[in-house]
Amino acid sequence: MYKNGEVDPAVKALESRQDEIMRRLYELKAAVDGLAKTVTSPDADLDATGLTHTPPSCALTGSLDLNLLLGQDLGVLKDIVINANPAEPPLSLLVLHDMLCQRYRVLSNVHVHSSVSAVPPALLSCLGPSHPHSHKRQDFELGFTLIWKDVPRVQMKFSVRSMCPVEGEGNVARFLYKLLVTPPSDPCQATLVDSWVDTALFQLARGGAEERTAVVKALNAALCRGAWLAGPELCLADVLCACGLLQSGGAPSAPSNVQKWLKSCENSGFFRCVLSLLH
């Protein structure tokens, strides 16, 4: 193995070849893991597009480590797979996708399941423009796959083999938002955010006209005290309530404080896809 104190060139070549094989195995493992999430769990039949997204100008503050939040698995892209019904697009998750693209290098994909006969073109491109096919999975930090499927409610899986699905737009939104910011340490603020999230989902989205009117009045009163619903900057409460109000069609008749707040949401840059879909 050694000649004159130096490693035999044949041994060096063997080590180099072994390193290359290991590198290719990690790449293959990453690709198979991604396919498992989109085939084994959500069963997508049509790959609509592979996407990345140009982040909006509004920056998120602070820094979070995905390995600490989701666990470290060498060579495997961290994939989030979401099933959603195109008849009821989860607008808040599209906003959160844009926010994730501001924080991480996100590999975004849209698929269509065989249970859905047709999907509007706008929903096929709802995660942004196509990226060059030359991009490799290892170039990204996070995978975000949206599958349009005939499901009664939004479903999300992060780990196909070890995780039960997270169901409901609100629960999935909470999961995604925790990848963006550290949850508030103040229990009062955390409860306030949760309260607004539930209000958006159960009263704005599913309530009758009287309930929606009451929510708009509550929003107007809360926004008298500050520019945002639960703190000094846009948070999950604002995302869910703004999407709920926009989706319900109540935005044009909303009072002045709510109109100003909606404009601030629009100016954040994260609602561009939602506004495009609704218009």
Sequence and secondary structure as in RCSB ss.txt:
>XXXX:A:sequence
MYKNGEVDPAVKALESRQDEIMRRLYELKAAVDGLAKTVTSPDADLDATGLTHTPPSCALTGSLDLNLLLGQDLG
VLKDIVINANPAEPPLSLLVLHDMLCQRYRVLSNVHVHSSVSAVPPALLSCLGPSHPHSHKRQDFELGFTLIWKD
VPRVQMKFSVRSMCPVEGEGNVARFLYKLLVTPPSDPCQATLVDSWVDTALFQLARGGAEERTAVVKALNAALCR
GAWLAGPELCLADVLCACGLLQSGGAPSAPSNVQKWLKSCENSGFFRCVLSLLH
>XXXX:A:secstr
 EETTEE HHHHHHHHHHHHHHHHHHHHHHHHHHHIIIIISS   EEEEEE     S    S   HHHHH   TT
  EEEEEEE TTS  HHHHHHHHHHHHHS EEEEEEE TT S   HHHHTTT SB  TT  GGG SEEEEEEE  
 SS EEES TTT   EESHHHHHHHHHTTTS   S HHHHHHHHHHHHHIIIIITT  HHHHHHHHHHHHHHTTS
 SSSSSSS  HHHHHHHHHHHHHT STT  HHHHHHHHHHHHTSSSHHHHHHH 
